[in-house]
Amino acid sequence: MADPILYTIIRHLQTALGSMTVAGGYYYDVAAAVVKLDPNHKVEDLIAPDGPRPFIVLEANPEAWNYLPANEVRLVVPMTVYWIGASTPTEDESRLLVYTRGCADVERAIAVDTTRGGLAVDTRITKCTIDDSTEGAQVWAMVDIDVRLYRTFGAP
Protein backbone atom coordinates (compact mmCIF):
# COMPACT_ATOMS: atom_id res chain seq x y z
CA MET A 1 0.00 0.00 0.00
CA ALA A 2 1.28 3.48 -0.85
CA ASP A 3 1.95 6.04 1.85
CA PRO A 4 -0.80 8.60 2.57
CA ILE A 5 -0.86 11.53 0.15
CA LEU A 6 -0.28 14.10 2.91
CA TYR A 7 2.79 12.25 4.19
CA THR A 8 4.19 12.09 0.65
CA ILE A 9 3.59 15.83 0.18
CA ILE A 10 5.37 16.66 3.45
CA ARG A 11 8.34 14.45 2.53
CA HIS A 12 8.47 16.14 -0.90
CA LEU A 13 8.63 19.52 0.83
CA GLN A 14 11.31 18.23 3.21
CA THR A 15 13.40 17.10 0.23
CA ALA A 16 12.97 20.46 -1.53
CA LEU A 17 14.10 22.36 1.57
CA GLY A 18 17.03 20.00 2.06
CA SER A 19 18.17 20.55 -1.53
CA MET A 20 19.11 24.20 -1.01
CA THR A 21 22.71 24.89 -1.99
CA VAL A 22 24.67 27.99 -2.85
CA ALA A 23 25.71 26.29 -6.08
CA GLY A 24 22.00 25.83 -6.88
CA GLY A 25 21.28 29.56 -6.60
CA TYR A 26 20.41 29.86 -2.91
CA TYR A 27 22.02 32.09 -0.29
CA TYR A 28 22.85 29.19 2.03
CA ASP A 29 23.72 25.51 1.93
CA VAL A 30 21.29 23.37 3.91
CA ALA A 31 22.20 19.78 4.64
CA ALA A 32 19.26 17.42 4.11
CA ALA A 33 19.98 15.95 7.55
CA VAL A 34 19.07 19.24 9.23
CA VAL A 35 15.56 19.49 7.79
CA LYS A 36 13.49 17.99 10.60
CA LEU A 37 9.83 17.01 10.55
CA ASP A 38 9.55 16.35 14.27
CA PRO A 39 10.64 19.22 16.52
CA ASN A 40 11.02 16.71 19.37
CA HIS A 41 13.45 14.42 17.55
CA LYS A 42 17.13 15.40 17.96
CA VAL A 43 16.41 19.11 17.41
CA GLU A 44 18.21 20.04 20.64
CA ASP A 45 21.50 19.12 18.93
CA LEU A 46 20.70 21.57 16.14
CA ILE A 47 19.58 24.40 18.42
CA ALA A 48 22.88 24.28 20.33
CA PRO A 49 25.03 27.38 19.68
CA ASP A 50 27.61 25.26 17.84
CA GLY A 51 24.98 23.30 15.88
CA PRO A 52 24.78 23.46 12.09
CA ARG A 53 23.34 26.62 10.52
CA PRO A 54 21.02 27.05 8.88
CA PHE A 55 18.67 24.30 9.94
CA ILE A 56 14.98 23.87 9.28
CA VAL A 57 12.04 22.43 11.18
CA LEU A 58 8.89 21.73 9.18
CA GLU A 59 5.71 21.65 11.25
CA ALA A 60 2.39 20.43 9.86
CA ASN A 61 -0.60 22.18 11.43
CA PRO A 62 -4.25 21.03 11.53
CA GLU A 63 -5.75 20.99 8.07
CA ALA A 64 -9.12 22.35 6.95
CA TRP A 65 -11.48 19.92 5.20
CA ASN A 66 -14.15 20.93 2.72
CA TYR A 67 -16.40 18.16 1.39
CA LEU A 68 -17.46 18.40 -2.25
CA PRO A 69 -19.83 16.29 -4.37
CA ALA A 70 -18.82 12.79 -5.47
CA ASN A 71 -16.78 12.07 -2.32
CA GLU A 72 -14.15 14.65 -3.23
CA VAL A 73 -12.40 16.50 -0.40
CA ARG A 74 -10.57 19.79 -0.69
CA LEU A 75 -7.84 20.10 1.94
CA VAL A 76 -5.90 23.17 2.94
CA VAL A 77 -2.89 22.08 4.95
CA PRO A 78 -1.13 24.89 6.80
CA MET A 79 2.51 24.34 7.69
CA THR A 80 5.20 26.40 9.31
CA VAL A 81 8.78 26.31 8.10
CA TYR A 82 11.14 27.38 10.89
CA TRP A 83 14.38 28.51 9.27
CA ILE A 84 17.12 29.07 11.84
CA GLY A 85 20.30 30.82 10.80
CA ALA A 86 23.18 32.68 12.39
CA SER A 87 23.93 36.38 12.13
CA THR A 88 26.89 38.48 13.16
CA PRO A 89 25.66 40.39 16.25
CA THR A 90 28.29 43.12 15.82
CA GLU A 91 26.97 44.09 12.36
CA ASP A 92 23.84 46.26 12.43
CA GLU A 93 22.25 44.89 9.25
CA SER A 94 23.28 41.25 9.72
CA ARG A 95 20.14 40.01 11.51
CA LEU A 96 17.76 41.48 8.92
CA LEU A 97 19.92 40.28 6.03
CA VAL A 98 20.04 36.71 7.38
CA TYR A 99 16.26 36.76 7.95
CA THR A 100 15.37 38.03 4.47
CA ARG A 101 17.82 35.65 2.79
CA GLY A 102 16.41 32.72 4.76
CA CYS A 103 12.86 33.63 3.72
CA ALA A 104 14.00 34.02 0.11
CA ASP A 105 15.66 30.59 0.13
CA VAL A 106 12.51 28.95 1.51
CA GLU A 107 10.41 30.69 -1.15
CA ARG A 108 12.75 29.54 -3.94
CA ALA A 109 12.69 25.95 -2.66
CA ILE A 110 8.89 25.93 -2.51
CA ALA A 111 8.54 27.50 -5.97
CA VAL A 112 10.58 24.76 -7.66
CA ASP A 113 7.46 22.57 -7.60
CA THR A 114 4.35 24.10 -6.07
CA THR A 115 2.38 20.94 -6.87
CA ARG A 116 4.59 18.79 -4.59
CA GLY A 117 5.18 16.19 -7.27
CA GLY A 118 1.72 16.56 -8.80
CA LEU A 119 -0.12 15.70 -5.56
CA ALA A 120 -1.20 19.24 -4.63
CA VAL A 121 -2.94 22.03 -6.47
CA ASP A 122 -0.45 24.56 -5.13
CA THR A 123 1.80 25.58 -2.27
CA ARG A 124 1.66 29.22 -1.19
CA ILE A 125 3.47 31.31 1.37
CA THR A 126 0.95 33.17 3.52
CA LYS A 127 3.27 35.01 5.92
CA CYS A 128 6.91 35.44 6.94
CA THR A 129 7.76 36.47 10.49
CA ILE A 130 10.99 37.05 12.36
CA ASP A 131 11.11 35.84 15.96
CA ASP A 132 12.22 38.93 17.89
CA SER A 133 12.55 37.00 21.15
CA THR A 134 15.80 35.29 20.14
CA GLU A 135 19.05 36.81 21.32
CA GLY A 136 22.62 36.68 20.15
CA ALA A 137 23.48 35.34 16.73
CA GLN A 138 20.43 33.11 16.21
CA VAL A 139 17.88 34.29 13.67
CA TRP A 140 14.53 32.51 13.51
CA ALA A 141 12.39 33.03 10.41
CA MET A 142 8.92 31.52 10.48
CA VAL A 143 7.43 30.99 7.04
CA ASP A 144 3.75 30.02 7.06
CA ILE A 145 2.57 28.12 4.01
CA ASP A 146 -0.64 26.55 2.79
CA VAL A 147 -0.68 23.41 0.66
CA ARG A 148 -3.96 22.93 -1.20
CA LEU A 149 -5.02 19.57 -2.56
CA TYR A 150 -8.04 17.60 -3.71
CA ARG A 151 -8.52 13.91 -3.16
CA THR A 152 -11.21 11.30 -2.85
CA PHE A 153 -12.66 10.77 0.62
CA GLY A 154 -11.60 7.33 1.82
CA ALA A 155 -8.44 7.31 -0.30
CA PRO A 156 -5.94 9.12 1.90
C-alpha positions as CSV (number, residue, x, y, z in Angstrom):
1,M,0.0,0.0,0.0
2,A,1.3,3.5,-0.8
3,D,1.9,6.0,1.9
4,P,-0.8,8.6,2.6
5,I,-0.9,11.5,0.2
6,L,-0.3,14.1,2.9
7,Y,2.8,12.3,4.2
8,T,4.2,12.1,0.6
9,I,3.6,15.8,0.2
10,I,5.4,16.7,3.5
11,R,8.3,14.5,2.5
12,H,8.5,16.1,-0.9
13,L,8.6,19.5,0.8
14,Q,11.3,18.2,3.2
15,T,13.4,17.1,0.2
16,A,13.0,20.5,-1.5
17,L,14.1,22.4,1.6
18,G,17.0,20.0,2.1
19,S,18.2,20.6,-1.5
20,M,19.1,24.2,-1.0
21,T,22.7,24.9,-2.0
22,V,24.7,28.0,-2.8
23,A,25.7,26.3,-6.1
24,G,22.0,25.8,-6.9
25,G,21.3,29.6,-6.6
26,Y,20.4,29.9,-2.9
27,Y,22.0,32.1,-0.3
28,Y,22.8,29.2,2.0
29,D,23.7,25.5,1.9
30,V,21.3,23.4,3.9
31,A,22.2,19.8,4.6
32,A,19.3,17.4,4.1
33,A,20.0,15.9,7.5
34,V,19.1,19.2,9.2
35,V,15.6,19.5,7.8
36,K,13.5,18.0,10.6
37,L,9.8,17.0,10.6
38,D,9.6,16.3,14.3
39,P,10.6,19.2,16.5
40,N,11.0,16.7,19.4
41,H,13.5,14.4,17.6
42,K,17.1,15.4,18.0
43,V,16.4,19.1,17.4
44,E,18.2,20.0,20.6
45,D,21.5,19.1,18.9
46,L,20.7,21.6,16.1
47,I,19.6,24.4,18.4
48,A,22.9,24.3,20.3
49,P,25.0,27.4,19.7
50,D,27.6,25.3,17.8
51,G,25.0,23.3,15.9
52,P,24.8,23.5,12.1
53,R,23.3,26.6,10.5
54,P,21.0,27.1,8.9
55,F,18.7,24.3,9.9
56,I,15.0,23.9,9.3
57,V,12.0,22.4,11.2
58,L,8.9,21.7,9.2
59,E,5.7,21.7,11.3
60,A,2.4,20.4,9.9
61,N,-0.6,22.2,11.4
62,P,-4.3,21.0,11.5
63,E,-5.8,21.0,8.1
64,A,-9.1,22.4,7.0
65,W,-11.5,19.9,5.2
66,N,-14.2,20.9,2.7
67,Y,-16.4,18.2,1.4
68,L,-17.5,18.4,-2.2
69,P,-19.8,16.3,-4.4
70,A,-18.8,12.8,-5.5
71,N,-16.8,12.1,-2.3
72,E,-14.2,14.7,-3.2
73,V,-12.4,16.5,-0.4
74,R,-10.6,19.8,-0.7
75,L,-7.8,20.1,1.9
76,V,-5.9,23.2,2.9
77,V,-2.9,22.1,5.0
78,P,-1.1,24.9,6.8
79,M,2.5,24.3,7.7
80,T,5.2,26.4,9.3
81,V,8.8,26.3,8.1
82,Y,11.1,27.4,10.9
83,W,14.4,28.5,9.3
84,I,17.1,29.1,11.8
85,G,20.3,30.8,10.8
86,A,23.2,32.7,12.4
87,S,23.9,36.4,12.1
88,T,26.9,38.5,13.2
89,P,25.7,40.4,16.2
90,T,28.3,43.1,15.8
91,E,27.0,44.1,12.4
92,D,23.8,46.3,12.4
93,E,22.3,44.9,9.3
94,S,23.3,41.2,9.7
95,R,20.1,40.0,11.5
96,L,17.8,41.5,8.9
97,L,19.9,40.3,6.0
98,V,20.0,36.7,7.4
99,Y,16.3,36.8,8.0
100,T,15.4,38.0,4.5
101,R,17.8,35.6,2.8
102,G,16.4,32.7,4.8
103,C,12.9,33.6,3.7
104,A,14.0,34.0,0.1
105,D,15.7,30.6,0.1
106,V,12.5,28.9,1.5
107,E,10.4,30.7,-1.2
108,R,12.7,29.5,-3.9
109,A,12.7,25.9,-2.7
110,I,8.9,25.9,-2.5
111,A,8.5,27.5,-6.0
112,V,10.6,24.8,-7.7
113,D,7.5,22.6,-7.6
114,T,4.4,24.1,-6.1
115,T,2.4,20.9,-6.9
116,R,4.6,18.8,-4.6
117,G,5.2,16.2,-7.3
118,G,1.7,16.6,-8.8
119,L,-0.1,15.7,-5.6
120,A,-1.2,19.2,-4.6
121,V,-2.9,22.0,-6.5
122,D,-0.4,24.6,-5.1
123,T,1.8,25.6,-2.3
124,R,1.7,29.2,-1.2
125,I,3.5,31.3,1.4
126,T,1.0,33.2,3.5
127,K,3.3,35.0,5.9
128,C,6.9,35.4,6.9
129,T,7.8,36.5,10.5
130,I,11.0,37.0,12.4
131,D,11.1,35.8,16.0
132,D,12.2,38.9,17.9
133,S,12.5,37.0,21.2
134,T,15.8,35.3,20.1
135,E,19.1,36.8,21.3
136,G,22.6,36.7,20.1
137,A,23.5,35.3,16.7
138,Q,20.4,33.1,16.2
139,V,17.9,34.3,13.7
140,W,14.5,32.5,13.5
141,A,12.4,33.0,10.4
142,M,8.9,31.5,10.5
143,V,7.4,31.0,7.0
144,D,3.8,30.0,7.1
145,I,2.6,28.1,4.0
146,D,-0.6,26.5,2.8
147,V,-0.7,23.4,0.7
148,R,-4.0,22.9,-1.2
149,L,-5.0,19.6,-2.6
150,Y,-8.0,17.6,-3.7
151,R,-8.5,13.9,-3.2
152,T,-11.2,11.3,-2.8
153,F,-12.7,10.8,0.6
154,G,-11.6,7.3,1.8
155,A,-8.4,7.3,-0.3
156,P,-5.9,9.1,1.9
